[in-house]
């Protein structure tokens, strides 16, 4: 942004230049808007990636929990058979 202001100052003092026709100045004015747009897009994508990761982790935890419950039931059945108390 400083380079835009410096260029603007130099042009203004050089020959009362019309800034609306100065390509460098116009591009410089667009730059902050473009950066904000890119930053918003980056934040949206980052948020979506986080949500996807959390969803995957939740599914993995659910699967692990179900596997644990199945293993518990299998062990319980083996124990009851061993002690002669079949369900």
Residue pairs with C-beta under 8 A, 6 or more apart in sequence:
1 28
1 31
1 32
3 28
4 24
4 25
4 28
4 29
4 31
7 22
7 24
7 25
7 28
8 19
8 25
11 17
11 19
11 22
11 25
19 25
19 26
20 26
77 86
77 87
80 86
80 87
